[in-house]
């Protein structure tokens, strides 16, 4: 069996940018197996040399040339990483020269600048939105007057992680409402949601996948039984249709994509930074 190709996400900051972009690229090669590693905070020569040695050794052990997705801005440190013999994919290089020409100024590389707290007001909004999502998780607090949106769905359909993602990345005050057995006995919206109709978005999921998720949470319970999951999902989808709610199946959809589609559907326009 062919060994997986070794991939390193290297950064002078957290490595999140390198990993996000690199993952998007590698998913275009679905028939190739990859083993990923993140090396963050390569902000000094010693760290760059250590990373280079680690990458080279991984290539020697696997018998294949490693791949490096690189967001290190310091040219000297990047050159040290290249001594590993890996295929170097510099994320920023293709864009800096055209921007310098267009703007008429030279770029000034700053370590960790991409994740710096440049806009303190935006940072505070994200923190407040995160606190809101936590306090309004799974119907804990049902005062939705200050909510930007409310995700509705059966338990374990992806509501909580999506709310937290939107809060952390977009500063959106996102609440979620779990549909209970009592709610699902009716084909109408629960009474407490009717005043917030314009804020609602439904999440659904494949019943088989739902049963697997619930089985991990509460093994061998009625909650995780396939028949119970099928009934709940069918009732929830009927409720969404009768109420005219936009909805999305989360089974094979990433959190990032769910969030983007929810915000777009509800006409909420927020920037990532």
C-alpha positions as CSV (number, residue, x, y, z in Angstrom):
1,X,0.0,0.0,0.0
2,X,1.4,3.4,-1.0
3,X,2.4,5.6,2.0
4,X,0.5,8.8,2.4
5,X,2.3,12.0,1.1
6,X,3.7,14.1,3.9
7,X,2.3,17.6,4.0
8,X,3.5,20.4,6.3
9,X,1.7,23.6,6.9
10,X,4.4,26.1,8.0
11,X,3.8,29.5,9.4
12,X,5.3,32.3,11.4
13,X,1.9,32.6,13.1
14,X,-0.7,30.1,14.1
15,X,-0.7,28.2,10.8
16,X,-4.4,28.4,10.4
17,X,-4.2,30.3,7.1
18,X,-1.7,27.8,5.6
19,X,-3.7,24.8,6.7
20,X,-7.0,26.3,5.5
21,X,-5.7,27.1,2.0
22,X,-3.6,23.9,1.8
23,X,-6.5,21.7,2.7
24,X,-8.6,23.4,0.0
25,X,-5.9,22.6,-2.5
26,X,-5.4,19.0,-1.4
27,X,-9.1,18.1,-1.5
28,X,-8.8,18.5,-5.3
29,X,-6.7,15.3,-5.3
30,X,-9.2,12.9,-3.8
31,X,-7.3,9.7,-4.9
32,X,-4.1,10.7,-3.1
33,X,-3.6,10.0,0.6
34,X,-2.0,12.8,2.7
35,X,-0.7,13.0,6.2
36,X,-0.8,16.5,7.5
37,X,1.4,18.3,10.1
38,X,1.2,21.9,11.2
39,X,4.4,23.7,12.3
40,X,3.5,27.1,13.8
41,X,5.5,30.1,15.0
42,X,8.5,29.7,12.8
43,X,9.7,33.2,13.7
44,X,13.4,32.6,14.2
45,X,16.3,31.0,12.4
46,X,16.6,28.2,15.0
47,X,12.9,27.3,14.6
48,X,13.2,27.3,10.8
49,X,16.2,25.0,10.9
50,X,14.5,22.6,13.2
51,X,11.4,22.6,11.0
52,X,13.6,22.0,7.9
53,X,15.3,19.0,9.5
54,X,11.9,17.5,10.6
55,X,10.5,17.9,7.1
56,X,13.6,16.3,5.4
57,X,13.5,13.4,7.8
58,X,9.8,12.8,7.1
59,X,10.6,12.7,3.4
60,X,13.4,10.2,3.9
61,X,11.2,8.0,6.0
62,X,8.3,8.0,3.6
63,X,10.5,7.8,0.4
64,X,8.5,10.6,-1.1
65,X,9.2,14.3,-1.5
66,X,7.2,16.3,1.2
67,X,4.9,19.1,0.4
68,X,5.2,22.4,2.3
69,X,2.4,25.0,2.3
70,X,4.2,28.1,3.5
71,X,3.0,31.4,4.9
72,X,6.3,32.4,6.5
73,X,6.9,36.0,5.3
74,X,10.6,36.3,6.1
75,X,12.5,35.3,2.9
76,X,15.5,34.0,4.9
77,X,13.4,31.7,7.0
78,X,11.6,30.5,3.9
79,X,14.9,29.7,2.3
80,X,15.9,27.6,5.3
81,X,12.7,25.7,5.0
82,X,13.4,25.0,1.4
83,X,16.7,23.3,2.3
84,X,14.5,20.4,3.4
85,X,14.1,19.5,-0.3
86,X,10.3,19.7,-0.1
87,X,8.0,21.1,-2.7
88,X,7.5,24.6,-1.5
89,X,4.1,26.2,-2.1
90,X,4.3,29.8,-0.9
91,X,0.8,31.1,-0.3
92,X,1.6,34.9,-0.4
93,X,4.3,35.1,-3.1
94,X,2.1,35.1,-6.2
95,X,0.1,38.1,-4.9
96,X,2.7,40.4,-3.3
97,X,4.5,41.5,-6.5
98,X,1.3,42.4,-8.4
99,X,0.0,44.3,-5.3
100,X,3.3,46.2,-4.9
101,X,3.1,47.2,-8.6
102,X,-0.5,48.3,-8.3
103,X,-0.2,50.2,-5.0
104,X,3.2,51.6,-5.8
105,X,4.7,50.6,-2.4
106,X,6.8,47.7,-1.2
107,X,5.2,45.2,1.2
108,X,6.5,45.2,4.8
109,X,6.3,41.7,6.1
110,X,5.1,41.5,9.7
111,X,5.2,38.2,11.6
112,X,1.7,37.2,12.8
113,X,0.1,40.3,11.3
114,X,-2.7,38.3,9.6
115,X,-4.1,37.3,13.0
116,X,-3.3,40.5,14.9
117,X,-6.0,42.3,16.8
118,X,-6.2,45.2,14.3
119,X,-9.8,46.1,14.9
120,X,-10.6,45.9,18.6
121,X,-14.2,46.8,18.1
122,X,-14.7,43.8,15.8
123,X,-12.9,41.6,18.3
124,X,-15.2,42.7,21.1
125,X,-18.2,42.0,18.8
126,X,-17.0,38.4,18.3
127,X,-16.5,37.8,22.0
128,X,-19.9,39.2,22.8
129,X,-21.5,37.1,20.0
130,X,-19.7,34.0,21.4
131,X,-21.1,34.6,24.8
132,X,-24.5,35.0,23.3
133,X,-24.3,31.8,21.4
134,X,-23.3,29.9,24.5
135,X,-26.0,31.4,26.7
136,X,-28.6,30.7,24.0
137,X,-27.5,27.1,23.2
138,X,-30.2,24.4,22.9
139,X,-33.0,26.7,24.2
140,X,-31.2,27.5,27.5
141,X,-32.3,31.1,27.1
142,X,-35.3,31.6,24.8
143,X,-35.3,35.5,24.7
144,X,-34.4,35.9,21.1
145,X,-35.0,39.6,20.7
146,X,-31.3,40.4,20.3
147,X,-30.6,37.4,18.0
148,X,-29.4,38.0,14.5
149,X,-30.6,34.5,13.6
150,X,-31.9,31.3,15.1
151,X,-31.0,27.8,13.9
152,X,-33.8,25.3,14.3
153,X,-33.4,21.5,14.1
154,X,-33.5,18.2,15.9
155,X,-30.8,17.4,18.4
156,X,-27.3,16.8,17.0
157,X,-28.1,18.3,13.5
158,X,-25.2,20.8,13.7
159,X,-26.8,23.8,15.3
160,X,-24.3,24.5,18.2
161,X,-21.0,24.3,16.2
162,X,-22.5,26.4,13.5
163,X,-23.6,29.1,15.9
164,X,-20.2,29.2,17.6
165,X,-18.4,29.4,14.3
166,X,-20.5,32.3,13.1
167,X,-20.0,34.1,16.4
168,X,-16.3,33.6,16.5
169,X,-15.6,34.4,12.8
170,X,-18.4,36.9,12.0
171,X,-19.6,38.4,15.3
172,X,-23.1,37.1,14.6
173,X,-25.5,36.7,17.6
174,X,-26.7,33.2,16.7
175,X,-29.1,31.3,18.9
176,X,-30.4,27.8,18.3
177,X,-33.6,26.0,19.2
178,X,-33.8,22.2,19.5
179,X,-37.0,20.7,18.3
180,X,-38.4,18.4,21.0
181,X,-40.9,15.6,20.7
182,X,-43.7,17.9,21.7
183,X,-42.7,20.4,19.0
184,X,-42.5,17.6,16.4
185,X,-46.1,16.4,17.1
186,X,-47.3,19.6,15.4
187,X,-46.6,20.7,11.9
188,X,-46.6,24.4,13.0
189,X,-43.8,26.4,14.4
190,X,-43.4,26.3,18.2
191,X,-45.1,29.3,19.7
192,X,-42.0,30.9,21.1
193,X,-40.4,31.0,17.6
194,X,-43.4,32.6,15.7
195,X,-42.5,36.2,16.6
196,X,-39.0,35.6,15.1
197,X,-40.0,34.0,11.8
198,X,-37.6,36.2,9.7
199,X,-34.6,35.1,11.8
200,X,-35.2,31.3,11.5
201,X,-33.2,28.8,9.4
202,X,-33.7,25.0,9.5
203,X,-30.9,22.4,9.7
204,X,-31.6,18.8,8.8
205,X,-29.4,15.7,8.5
206,X,-29.5,12.2,7.1
207,X,-31.2,9.9,9.7
208,X,-28.6,7.2,9.4
209,X,-25.8,9.7,10.1
210,X,-27.8,11.2,13.0
211,X,-28.2,7.8,14.6
212,X,-24.4,7.3,14.4
213,X,-23.8,10.6,16.1
214,X,-26.3,10.0,18.8
215,X,-25.1,6.5,19.4
216,X,-21.7,8.0,20.3
217,X,-23.3,10.4,22.7
218,X,-25.9,8.1,24.3
219,X,-25.1,4.5,23.4
220,X,-28.1,2.1,23.0
221,X,-30.7,4.7,24.0
222,X,-34.0,5.4,22.4
223,X,-32.6,8.8,21.5
224,X,-30.1,7.0,19.1
225,X,-32.5,4.4,17.6
226,X,-32.6,4.6,13.8
227,X,-36.4,4.6,13.8
228,X,-36.5,7.5,16.2
229,X,-34.1,9.5,14.2
230,X,-36.1,8.9,11.0
231,X,-39.3,10.0,12.6
232,X,-37.7,13.2,14.0
233,X,-36.0,14.2,10.8
234,X,-39.2,13.6,8.7
235,X,-41.3,15.6,11.2
236,X,-38.7,18.4,11.3
237,X,-38.5,18.7,7.5
238,X,-42.3,18.7,7.3
239,X,-42.4,21.5,9.8
240,X,-39.8,23.5,7.8
241,X,-41.9,23.1,4.6
242,X,-45.2,24.1,6.2
243,X,-43.6,27.1,7.9
244,X,-41.8,28.1,4.6
245,X,-38.4,28.1,6.3
246,X,-35.2,27.9,4.3
247,X,-33.2,24.8,5.3
248,X,-30.0,22.9,4.7
249,X,-29.0,19.3,5.0
250,X,-25.7,19.2,7.0
251,X,-24.8,15.6,6.5
252,X,-21.9,16.2,4.0
253,X,-21.5,20.0,4.5
254,X,-18.7,21.7,6.4
255,X,-19.3,24.1,9.2
256,X,-17.8,26.9,7.0
257,X,-20.2,26.1,4.2
258,X,-23.2,25.8,6.5
259,X,-22.5,29.2,8.0
260,X,-22.0,30.9,4.6
261,X,-25.3,29.5,3.3
262,X,-27.2,30.5,6.4
263,X,-25.9,34.0,6.4
264,X,-26.5,34.4,2.7
265,X,-30.1,33.0,2.9
266,X,-31.0,35.4,5.7
267,X,-29.3,38.4,4.1
268,X,-26.7,38.9,6.8
269,X,-23.6,40.4,5.4
270,X,-20.5,40.2,7.7
271,X,-16.8,40.1,6.8
272,X,-14.5,37.5,8.2
273,X,-12.1,40.2,9.6
